[in-house]
Amino acid sequence: MAKVRYLTKSRFKTGYVCPRKLVYLDDPAYGSNLQDNEFLEALAQGGFQVGALAQLYYPGGTLVDTLDADQAVAQTEALLSHPKAIIYEGALREGNRLVRVDVLVKDGKRVKLIEVKSSSYDSRDKEFSFYNQTRLKGKKPQKVVLKEWESYLVDVAYQLWVARRAYPKLEFEPTLMFADKAKPADRDGLNQLFWVERDQNGRVRIRTPENLKPEDVGPPILIEVPVADEVDTLHQAQYVGERSFEELALYLSQVCAQEEVPKPRTCALCKNCEFRIPDSEIEAGKKSGFRDCWTLDRKWTEKDFNQPHLFELWNFRRAQEFLDQGITSLNHIRKKHLDPQPRSGKTGLSATERQWLQVELARKTKLAMYLDRKAMRDLFKTWKYPFHLIDFETTRVAIPFNQGRKPYEQLAFQFSHHTLDGQGTLAHAGQFLSFERGKFPNFDFVRALKKQLQDDEGSLFCYSHHENSVLRDIRAQLEASQEPDRYELINWLTTVTTGGLRQFIDLFPVLKAFFIHRLLGGSNSLKRVLPTILAISPEIQAKYSKPVPSLNFGQKIWLTLDAKGQVLDPYAQLPPIDPSLPAPNQDADDEDSGAESIRSGGPAMMAYFRIQFEQVPAAEREQIRQALLRYCELDTVAMAILLEFFRIESKKKEADLASE
């Protein structure tokens, strides 16, 4: 008997975006960049723990623990036959449509259907809405669900649709449950009550103290938000192929049952398709769903795939407009298409100027690089040696560590610090890493950072607005604290954050405004910038092919070559921070200014989470600690190399456009 392929809520959310993805989703022949994305997101954000806390708020319920669909449906049906019931992970099925609901609370005919999300909600925000007002031509304004909430609401909308069909006599009330950023924990160690364990199959379990009761965790820090109106809006909307919600659900059911094969519909959404895999995976034997779609829909050949794709254009928001005109490659773009305009009142490249330069550099001409040398010389005149290169590693957790802390407050657990003097001497000046379980690290973090930076007036550099944002958050936390040295720390933070006399200088916008190289493609990620500079600068190669002092390596040679004499990427030479987790996507889009995210892998934040909330053996714990230190160190080495490259190149007199 063939195994039933159910349209689960995760499959529905995938097919809701693109039905064709369901053809590739469960076929092991196809490679995917996001096979473990939901797991990683839940792990890093504390989603599993939030789910366990939500169950604690509804004590006395029954967990439907089996993964067998028939057994799970039967157990849920038996529990729903009672006048009252509380069910965790209940299974509702109608045809080949199957959903597992986080919490079901039945009282007579009324059933609260609760979908628990580890994302945040602020109950203090009286203007909060899931909606946006959209005016359609010739019609009254209509409410449209905001994109940022759409995936959550689609999730619960599909669950409700299945629930009503499976149990038409019951009245379901759709509800989302979030961590409430307005609610502080009233005890220390709340987070430590929920330990993460994984069985041999990788399935996550949350272990709590025996007989843990709701009163043991204090007033709720999760909030329930009824979403019946929002779900009704989604149920009445139109979707792919001008289908209603119900028509789409039925169609995707047929796709899952392999009764329908969706035709590819290539569009701007293809840019972030999980089945758009690197060439290295294709060469290793994996099939690319992205290639299949573009071959079938656009009649692409290998020649087309070898051209620079339109999707490689940096920070481009008009992809669908260009695709509709048949412009699919950078080679098809002409200057009139982008109409590059200068920055109003500012020096440096505008977004459209940078995009046009990228197009020019991609055309296989002799041009390889643009650098505004005069702008660089002017900038160096405003900076003071010694330069301090700083990189932070941070996270936010849903369930707070300590009394008085709120969900998703900033946690800064690590920094690396290098100095670069006027003679080009690089020193690994210091580092900080908080590994203590359940300890709020921020104030010790700032004390250590202040001690590192207070002895001179050298310029401070980062590669993201992230560092400034983190320090502002910590300043606000200090203002609300009773730390004995809070005023001293607050005053110092005021000088180094935005608007201060010694505020951090963000190299990310400097690079975007004044430098571009063909090897960067459409990325400005530090992880792409470093190997690019090592590959193109003879001066940098000469220096970094020799040992450099390091607190973690002793003496470290950062530039190494392969058997063909090609520069090896230093990031690729470091072992993974945590081998037990999937490898991150090192080449993710970086318009979040480089701060770690789930999409880019967030290896540091995930490793930190494991140390905090899993029983990690001592030897593995030490391995992760050393890997974190080395990984963060390389980020500040990369910033130093970038600054040295800018200094060296700024002294040269040739044209800003350089040939190969």
C-alpha distance (Angstrom), angle and dihedral (degrees) to the residues before:
residue distance angle dihedral
M1 . . .
A2 3.81 . .
K3 3.77 116.2 .
V4 3.81 113.3 -108.7
R5 3.80 112.8 -114.8
Y6 3.77 103.2 -146.2
L7 3.79 126.4 -153.4
T8 3.79 95.3 -126.0
K9 3.79 123.0 -176.7
S10 3.82 91.5 -99.3
R11 3.82 90.8 51.0
F12 3.79 90.4 46.6
K13 3.81 91.5 53.0
T14 3.81 89.0 50.2
G15 3.80 94.4 47.8
Y16 3.80 91.4 42.6
V17 3.81 87.8 65.7
C18 3.81 95.7 39.4
P19 3.84 124.0 -5.8
R20 3.81 91.1 -159.0
K21 3.83 90.0 67.2
L22 3.80 89.5 70.9
V23 3.82 87.7 67.5
Y24 3.80 90.0 61.3
L25 3.81 101.5 30.3
D26 3.79 101.5 88.8
D27 3.80 98.6 23.7
P28 3.83 108.2 105.7
A29 3.79 89.8 -156.6
Y30 3.81 89.0 73.3
G31 3.77 120.9 76.9
S32 3.80 120.1 -135.3
N33 3.79 133.3 -165.3
L34 3.81 93.5 -155.5
Q35 3.77 105.1 44.4
D36 3.80 91.7 127.5
N37 3.79 98.7 26.8
E38 3.80 98.4 114.0
F39 3.79 91.2 46.6
L40 3.82 92.4 49.2
E41 3.80 92.3 46.7
A42 3.78 92.5 50.4
L43 3.81 91.1 45.5
A44 3.81 95.9 49.5
Q45 3.81 95.7 42.4
G46 3.79 96.8 42.5
G47 3.79 93.8 -112.3
F48 3.80 94.3 150.5
Q49 3.80 91.1 52.4
V50 3.79 92.8 47.1
G51 3.80 88.4 54.0
A52 3.79 90.9 52.8
L53 3.81 91.4 47.8
A54 3.81 90.3 50.9
Q55 3.80 90.0 54.9
L56 3.80 89.4 51.0
Y57 3.81 89.2 57.8
Y58 3.82 86.9 59.3
P59 3.82 101.1 45.0
G60 3.76 125.1 -171.9
G61 3.76 96.1 38.8
T62 3.79 129.1 138.2
L63 3.80 121.5 -115.4
V64 3.80 115.0 -139.9
D65 3.77 93.6 -148.1
T66 3.79 104.1 168.7
L67 3.80 120.8 103.7
D68 3.81 91.1 -153.9
A69 3.80 105.0 106.7
D70 3.81 96.8 -148.4
Q71 3.80 93.1 49.2
A72 3.81 92.7 45.1
V73 3.82 92.4 50.5
A74 3.80 92.0 47.4
Q75 3.82 93.2 49.1
T76 3.81 91.4 48.6
E77 3.80 92.3 47.7
A78 3.81 91.0 51.6
L79 3.81 91.7 50.4
L80 3.81 92.5 47.7
S81 3.79 90.1 53.9
H82 3.82 88.5 73.2
P83 3.82 120.5 86.5
K84 3.79 89.8 -120.0
A85 3.79 129.5 25.2
I86 3.79 142.6 155.2
I87 3.79 113.2 -154.3
Y88 3.79 129.1 -175.5
E89 3.82 117.3 -155.5
G90 3.79 92.1 -1.9
A91 3.82 116.4 -176.0
L92 3.81 120.2 -132.3
R93 3.81 119.3 -173.9
E94 3.78 136.5 -177.5
G95 3.80 116.0 170.4
N96 3.79 107.8 -42.0
R97 3.80 91.3 -24.8
L98 3.80 112.5 106.7
V99 3.80 131.4 172.8
R100 3.80 133.2 178.4
V101 3.81 111.1 -147.2
D102 3.80 119.2 -150.6
V103 3.82 94.4 -139.6
L104 3.81 131.5 0.8
V105 3.82 117.4 -170.7
K106 3.83 113.0 -170.4
D107 3.79 124.0 -167.0
G108 3.80 110.9 168.0
K109 3.80 108.0 -53.3
R110 3.79 94.0 -20.2
V111 3.80 117.1 92.8
K112 3.78 123.6 -176.5
L113 3.79 108.3 -146.0
I114 3.82 107.9 -157.3
E115 3.80 124.0 -167.7
V116 3.81 109.9 -168.1
K117 3.81 118.0 -147.2
S118 3.77 127.6 -174.6
S119 3.79 89.5 -146.4
S120 3.78 119.8 106.8
Y121 3.79 134.1 -103.3
D122 3.79 125.8 -175.2
S123 3.81 112.8 -143.7
R124 3.83 89.6 -168.8
D125 3.79 90.6 68.0
K126 3.79 103.8 94.0
E127 3.80 91.3 -179.2
F128 3.79 93.0 54.6
S129 3.78 114.5 134.4
F130 3.77 139.4 165.1
Y131 3.79 87.4 -149.0
N132 3.77 141.3 81.8
Q133 3.80 124.6 -163.5
T134 3.80 111.5 -119.3
R135 3.80 121.5 -174.2
L136 3.78 114.3 -147.9
K137 3.79 118.4 -158.5
G138 3.78 111.0 -89.1
K139 3.81 93.3 0.3
K140 3.78 138.1 91.9
P141 3.83 118.5 -93.2
Q142 3.78 111.5 -79.4
K143 3.77 130.6 -155.0
V144 3.79 113.2 -113.6
V145 3.81 123.0 -174.3
L146 3.81 111.9 -111.3
K147 3.80 114.2 -109.8
E148 3.81 92.9 -124.4
W149 3.82 90.6 61.9
E150 3.78 99.2 33.1
S151 3.81 98.6 95.1
Y152 3.82 92.0 50.6
L153 3.79 93.2 48.3
V154 3.81 93.5 43.9
D155 3.80 87.2 54.1
V156 3.81 94.1 55.5
A157 3.83 91.8 37.7
Y158 3.79 90.7 59.9
Q159 3.81 92.1 45.3
L160 3.79 90.1 52.2
W161 3.82 92.0 47.7
V162 3.82 91.4 53.6
A163 3.82 92.6 42.6
R164 3.80 93.2 54.4
R165 3.79 92.1 49.2
A166 3.80 93.1 46.0
Y167 3.82 94.5 46.1
P168 3.83 108.5 21.0
K169 3.81 93.2 169.2
L170 3.80 93.9 59.6
E171 3.81 125.4 82.0
F172 3.80 110.0 -133.5
E173 3.80 122.2 -159.8
P174 3.82 111.9 -158.3
T175 3.81 113.8 -140.7
L176 3.79 135.9 173.7
M177 3.79 120.0 -150.9
F178 3.81 119.4 -155.2
A179 3.77 139.3 173.4
D180 3.81 105.0 -97.1
K181 3.81 111.9 -132.8
A182 3.82 89.1 -159.4
K183 3.82 95.2 61.6
P184 3.83 118.2 83.4
A185 3.78 121.8 -155.4
D186 3.79 112.4 -108.9
R187 3.79 95.9 -151.8
D188 3.78 140.6 46.0
G189 3.78 119.9 -111.7
L190 3.80 96.9 26.0
N191 3.78 90.6 139.0
Q192 3.78 91.4 50.4
L193 3.80 90.7 63.5
F194 3.82 89.8 73.7
W195 3.79 113.3 61.7
V196 3.78 121.6 -173.7
E197 3.79 119.2 -131.6
R198 3.80 130.0 174.8
D199 3.79 124.0 -155.1
Q200 3.81 125.9 -143.2
N201 3.81 90.5 -82.7
G202 3.81 92.0 52.9
R203 3.81 92.7 -108.1
V204 3.80 111.4 150.9
R205 3.79 121.2 -125.2
I206 3.78 127.5 -176.9
R207 3.79 115.3 -139.9
T208 3.80 117.5 -157.7
P209 3.82 131.4 179.8
E210 3.78 113.5 -81.0
N211 3.83 114.0 -89.2
L212 3.81 93.5 8.8
K213 3.83 108.1 176.1
P214 3.83 133.0 -164.2
E215 3.81 91.8 -107.9
D216 3.81 88.9 57.5
V217 3.82 91.4 67.6
G218 3.81 97.5 45.6
P219 3.82 128.3 -135.0
P220 3.82 113.9 -6.1
I221 3.80 117.5 -85.7
L222 3.81 91.0 -174.1
I223 3.78 121.3 79.6
E224 3.80 131.4 -154.2
V225 3.81 117.1 -136.5
P226 3.84 118.5 -169.1
V227 3.81 109.9 -136.6
A228 3.82 104.5 179.6
D229 3.81 93.2 123.6
E230 3.81 93.3 47.8
V231 3.80 92.1 48.0
D232 3.80 90.2 48.6
T233 3.83 88.4 53.4
L234 3.80 90.2 54.1
H235 3.80 92.5 45.6
Q236 3.82 89.6 56.2
A237 3.82 97.4 44.9
Q238 3.82 128.9 98.5
Y239 3.80 122.3 -113.0
V240 3.81 143.2 -178.8
G241 3.79 110.4 -20.6
E242 3.83 92.5 12.3
R243 3.79 89.6 -73.1
S244 3.79 125.4 154.0
F245 3.81 117.8 -123.7
E246 3.79 91.0 -98.0
E247 3.79 92.7 46.6
L248 3.79 90.0 50.1
A249 3.81 92.5 49.7
L250 3.80 91.8 49.4
Y251 3.81 91.3 46.2
L252 3.82 93.0 50.0
S253 3.81 88.1 48.8
Q254 3.79 88.5 58.4
V255 3.79 90.9 47.9
C256 3.80 90.0 52.5
A257 3.80 89.5 49.0
Q258 3.83 87.1 50.7
E259 3.80 90.3 -120.4
E260 3.82 90.5 120.1
V261 3.81 131.7 37.4
P262 3.83 111.3 -158.5
K263 3.76 117.0 -135.5
P264 3.81 114.5 -121.4
R265 3.82 114.9 -100.1
T266 3.80 106.2 -168.0
C267 3.80 112.9 -156.2
A268 3.81 142.9 138.4
L269 3.82 90.3 -68.3
C270 3.80 88.4 69.1
K271 3.81 88.7 76.3
N272 3.80 91.9 77.6
C273 3.80 97.4 34.1
E274 3.78 111.8 141.5
F275 3.81 88.9 -139.7
R276 3.81 91.8 62.3
I277 3.78 94.2 98.8
P278 3.83 130.6 178.1
D279 3.81 119.8 -90.1
S280 3.79 89.0 -114.4
E281 3.82 90.4 65.7
I282 3.81 91.4 47.8
E283 3.82 89.5 51.2
A284 3.81 87.8 50.5
G285 3.80 90.1 58.3
K286 3.81 104.9 -92.1
K287 3.80 119.5 134.9
S288 3.80 119.2 -127.8
G289 3.80 117.2 -134.6
F290 3.80 88.3 -165.5
R291 3.81 90.6 57.7
D292 3.78 91.8 46.3
C293 3.81 91.4 53.9
W294 3.79 95.3 47.1
T295 3.79 91.5 45.1
L296 3.80 92.9 51.8
D297 3.81 99.5 37.1
R298 3.82 102.5 34.1
K299 3.83 97.9 25.0
W300 3.81 89.7 -123.9
T301 3.80 120.7 178.9
E302 3.79 130.6 -161.4
K303 3.81 88.2 -88.5
D304 3.82 90.3 61.1
F305 3.80 92.8 48.6
N306 3.81 89.9 52.6
Q307 3.81 91.9 59.3
P308 3.83 120.7 88.0
H309 3.80 104.0 -90.6
L310 3.79 122.6 -128.0
F311 3.81 86.8 -120.6
E312 3.81 89.4 67.2
L313 3.80 91.3 68.0
W314 3.78 108.5 112.4
N315 3.82 119.5 -108.5
F316 3.82 91.8 -15.3
R317 3.81 116.1 168.8
R318 3.82 100.0 175.6
A319 3.80 99.2 67.4
Q320 3.81 95.9 123.0
E321 3.80 91.5 49.5
F322 3.81 90.4 52.7
L323 3.81 93.8 44.5
D324 3.79 89.8 52.7
Q325 3.82 87.0 57.1
G326 3.81 91.8 50.3
I327 3.80 94.1 -106.7
T328 3.79 104.0 140.8
S329 3.81 103.6 147.8
L330 3.79 136.2 51.0
N331 3.81 85.2 -121.7
H332 3.82 89.1 65.6
I333 3.81 94.4 54.7
R334 3.78 119.5 100.9
K335 3.78 126.8 -168.2
K336 3.81 91.7 -106.1
H337 3.82 90.0 59.5
L338 3.81 92.8 61.2
D339 3.82 97.6 29.0
P340 3.82 92.0 -159.0
Q341 3.80 113.0 -141.5
P342 3.83 127.0 -169.1
R343 3.80 122.4 -110.4
S344 3.76 110.5 -89.7
G345 3.81 109.4 -112.0
K346 3.81 93.9 -18.2
T347 3.78 136.5 98.5
G348 3.77 121.9 -123.0
L349 3.77 135.6 45.2
S350 3.77 121.1 -36.5
A351 3.80 117.7 -138.4
T352 3.81 92.4 -99.9
E353 3.82 92.6 45.7
R354 3.79 90.2 52.4
Q355 3.78 91.0 48.0
W356 3.80 91.7 51.5
L357 3.82 91.2 48.5
Q358 3.80 89.3 52.0
V359 3.80 89.5 52.6
E360 3.80 91.3 49.7
L361 3.80 93.4 47.5
A362 3.81 91.3 48.8
R363 3.80 93.7 57.8
K364 3.81 94.9 87.7
T365 3.80 91.6 -111.4
K366 3.79 123.5 140.3
L367 3.78 90.6 -94.7
A368 3.81 112.7 101.3
M369 3.81 108.2 156.7
Y370 3.78 144.9 28.2
L371 3.82 120.9 -160.4
D372 3.80 125.6 166.1
R373 3.79 96.5 -139.5
K374 3.79 96.0 -180.0
A375 3.82 91.6 53.6
M376 3.80 88.8 49.8
R377 3.80 92.4 51.1
D378 3.81 89.6 50.4
L379 3.80 91.8 49.9
F380 3.80 93.9 50.1
K381 3.81 88.8 54.6
T382 3.82 88.9 61.2
W383 3.82 95.8 47.9
K384 3.80 125.4 84.1
Y385 3.79 128.5 -141.6
P386 2.93 135.8 -95.9
F387 3.78 92.7 57.1
H388 3.81 115.0 -148.8
L389 3.83 115.3 -149.8
I390 3.80 112.4 -160.5
D391 3.80 132.3 -177.4
F392 3.82 125.7 -178.9
E393 3.79 131.1 -156.7
T394 3.79 112.8 -155.4
T395 3.78 143.1 160.0
R396 3.77 142.3 -178.9
V397 3.80 123.0 -133.2
A398 3.77 127.2 -156.4
I399 3.81 96.6 -139.9
P400 3.82 111.1 51.1
F401 3.79 123.7 -122.3
N402 3.79 98.6 -140.8
Q403 3.77 145.3 27.7
G404 3.78 112.0 -80.4
R405 3.80 93.9 20.3
K406 3.82 118.4 118.1
P407 3.81 132.7 -142.7
Y408 3.79 114.5 -78.4
E409 3.78 96.6 10.8
Q410 3.78 114.2 157.2
L411 3.81 116.1 -87.5
A412 3.82 116.8 -167.3
F413 3.78 108.5 -169.4
Q414 3.82 105.8 160.3
F415 3.79 145.1 26.7
S416 3.79 137.1 174.5
H417 3.81 123.5 -153.1
H418 3.81 129.9 -163.3
T419 3.79 127.8 172.4
L420 3.79 127.4 -149.9
D421 3.81 119.4 -166.4
G422 3.80 131.3 -158.7
Q423 3.81 92.3 -91.7
G424 3.81 91.5 55.5
T425 3.81 95.7 -105.3
L426 3.80 110.3 154.7
A427 3.81 118.6 -154.2
H428 3.77 129.9 -178.4
A429 3.80 93.6 -134.1
G430 3.78 101.1 179.7
Q431 3.78 151.3 -43.2
F432 3.79 141.0 -153.5
L433 3.80 132.0 -152.5
S434 3.80 126.0 172.7
F435 3.79 111.4 -155.6
E436 3.78 101.6 159.3
R437 3.79 111.2 123.4
G438 3.78 116.7 -113.9
K439 3.80 93.9 2.3
F440 3.81 119.5 134.5
P441 3.83 99.1 -130.5
N442 3.80 104.3 -171.6
F443 3.80 102.6 94.3
D444 3.80 94.1 46.0
F445 3.81 86.9 46.0
V446 3.82 91.4 56.9
R447 3.80 93.2 43.6
A448 3.81 90.1 53.8
L449 3.81 92.2 45.6
K450 3.82 92.5 48.8
K451 3.80 90.8 50.7
Q452 3.81 89.4 52.3
L453 3.82 95.6 49.9
Q454 3.81 107.6 31.5
D455 3.83 100.6 83.0
D456 3.83 99.1 73.0
E457 3.79 141.3 18.1
G458 3.80 98.0 -118.9
S459 3.79 118.8 145.0
L460 3.81 118.1 -90.7
F461 3.80 119.2 -136.1
C462 3.80 135.0 -168.1
Y463 3.81 133.8 165.6
S464 3.77 101.0 -128.1
H465 3.78 142.2 31.2
H466 3.80 82.3 -112.6
E467 3.81 96.0 90.2
N468 3.79 92.9 53.7
S469 3.81 90.9 47.3
V470 3.80 92.1 50.3
L471 3.80 93.4 50.6
R472 3.80 91.6 48.7
D473 3.80 89.3 51.9
I474 3.80 91.5 50.5
R475 3.81 90.9 48.0
A476 3.83 88.9 56.1
Q477 3.82 89.8 48.5
L478 3.81 90.4 51.7
E479 3.80 91.3 49.6
A480 3.81 88.9 57.7
S481 3.82 93.6 43.9
Q482 3.80 136.2 85.7
E483 3.82 95.2 -135.2
P484 3.83 108.2 149.6
D485 3.82 92.4 -132.0
R486 3.81 96.0 39.3
Y487 3.83 95.9 118.2
E488 3.79 92.3 51.0
L489 3.81 91.2 49.4
I490 3.81 93.6 43.9
N491 3.80 91.6 51.6
W492 3.80 91.5 50.1
L493 3.80 92.8 46.9
T494 3.79 89.4 52.6
T495 3.81 89.6 60.2
V496 3.82 96.0 51.1
T497 3.81 101.9 40.2
T498 3.81 128.3 77.6
G499 3.80 110.4 -50.1
G500 3.81 94.0 17.4
L501 3.79 124.9 123.9
R502 3.81 90.5 -109.8
Q503 3.77 102.3 28.4
F504 3.79 120.2 166.4
I505 3.80 113.6 -89.7
D506 3.78 111.3 -134.8
L507 3.81 111.3 -141.0
F508 3.79 92.3 -168.6
P509 3.84 96.5 78.0
V510 3.82 89.3 38.5
L511 3.80 90.2 59.5
K512 3.82 92.8 44.3
A513 3.80 92.2 51.5
F514 3.80 100.6 43.6
F515 3.82 113.1 19.5
I516 3.78 139.4 51.3
H517 3.80 132.7 157.2
R518 3.78 131.2 -171.8
L519 3.81 91.2 -120.6
L520 3.81 91.0 61.2
G521 3.80 91.7 63.0
G522 3.80 106.6 -178.5
S523 3.79 95.5 -26.7
N524 3.79 130.3 97.4
S525 3.79 94.3 177.6
L526 3.79 114.5 139.2
K527 3.79 86.5 -128.5
R528 3.82 88.8 62.6
V529 3.81 95.7 37.0
L530 3.82 95.1 57.4
P531 3.84 98.8 56.2
T532 3.81 89.3 41.9
I533 3.81 93.3 57.0
L534 3.80 92.4 43.2
A535 3.80 88.6 53.5
I536 3.83 97.9 48.5
S537 3.83 107.3 34.9
P538 3.83 118.4 77.3
E539 3.81 90.6 -171.3
I540 3.80 92.7 54.0
Q541 3.79 90.7 44.5
A542 3.80 91.6 53.4
K543 3.81 92.7 51.5
Y544 3.79 101.0 41.4
S545 3.80 96.3 44.2
K546 3.81 83.3 74.0
P547 3.82 126.7 71.1
V548 3.80 118.0 -81.4
P549 3.86 122.0 -163.0
S550 3.80 113.8 -102.8
L551 3.80 134.2 179.9
N552 3.80 89.6 -143.7
F553 3.82 104.8 35.0
G554 3.80 101.7 29.6
Q555 3.80 93.2 -138.6
K556 3.80 116.9 9.1
I557 3.82 131.7 -168.8
W558 3.79 104.7 -154.1
L559 3.80 98.1 -174.9
T560 3.80 116.7 67.1
L561 3.80 131.4 160.7
D562 3.77 133.6 -141.1
A563 3.82 125.1 -128.6
K564 3.82 89.9 -82.2
G565 3.81 93.1 52.4
Q566 3.82 93.8 -106.3
V567 3.81 119.8 143.0
L568 3.79 112.9 -103.2
D569 3.80 118.4 -137.0
P570 3.84 107.0 -108.4
Y571 3.82 90.9 -147.4
A572 3.80 90.1 56.1
Q573 3.81 89.9 51.4
L574 3.80 93.3 60.1
P575 3.81 115.8 86.5
P576 3.82 115.2 -115.3
I577 3.79 114.7 -83.6
D578 3.78 91.0 -125.5
P579 3.83 117.4 14.7
S580 3.82 90.5 -165.6
L581 3.82 90.8 68.3
P582 3.83 127.3 69.8
A583 3.79 115.9 -95.3
P584 3.82 114.0 -94.9
N585 3.77 125.5 -118.5
Q586 3.81 100.1 -103.3
D587 3.79 93.6 -172.3
A588 3.79 100.7 55.3
D589 3.79 119.5 141.2
D590 3.77 109.6 -84.0
E591 3.78 106.0 -154.8
D592 3.81 88.7 119.8
S593 3.84 82.2 76.8
G594 3.75 94.7 -104.9
A595 3.80 100.8 -65.0
E596 3.78 111.2 143.9
S597 3.76 116.1 -96.6
I598 3.77 136.8 171.8
R599 3.77 89.7 -101.8
S600 3.80 92.2 57.0
G601 3.76 90.0 45.6
G602 3.81 101.2 -104.6
P603 3.82 90.3 -141.3
A604 3.81 93.5 171.6
M605 3.80 95.7 51.1
M606 3.80 92.1 46.4
A607 3.80 92.3 49.3
Y608 3.80 90.1 48.6
F609 3.79 89.5 51.2
R610 3.79 91.3 52.8
I611 3.80 92.0 50.5
Q612 3.79 90.4 50.7
F613 3.79 100.7 43.9
E614 3.79 110.1 21.7
Q615 3.78 130.3 67.8
V616 3.80 95.3 -113.5
P617 3.84 115.3 -176.9
A618 3.81 114.0 -110.8
A619 3.81 94.9 -113.5
E620 3.81 92.7 50.0
R621 3.80 90.1 44.6
E622 3.81 90.7 55.5
Q623 3.81 90.8 46.5
I624 3.81 90.0 54.4
R625 3.82 91.4 46.7
Q626 3.80 92.5 54.1
A627 3.80 92.1 44.6
L628 3.82 91.3 51.7
L629 3.81 91.1 51.9
R630 3.81 92.9 49.4
Y631 3.78 94.1 44.8
C632 3.82 93.2 51.4
E633 3.83 90.5 44.0
L634 3.79 91.1 57.6
D635 3.81 90.8 55.0
T636 3.81 91.6 59.4
V637 3.82 91.7 42.4
A638 3.81 86.9 53.9
M639 3.81 91.0 52.9
A640 3.81 90.5 49.8
I641 3.81 91.1 50.8
L642 3.80 90.5 49.0
L643 3.81 91.3 52.1
E644 3.81 91.9 46.4
F645 3.79 90.0 50.4
F646 3.81 91.2 51.1
R647 3.83 90.9 48.4
I648 3.81 93.3 49.2
E649 3.80 94.5 45.6
S650 3.81 94.2 43.7
K651 3.81 89.5 64.1
K652 3.80 92.6 57.2
K653 3.79 118.4 95.4
E654 3.80 103.8 -152.5
A655 3.80 123.8 109.2
D656 3.79 121.4 -65.6
L657 3.81 89.8 -117.0
A658 3.81 106.4 69.4
S659 3.80 128.0 -165.7
E660 3.77 126.9 -135.5
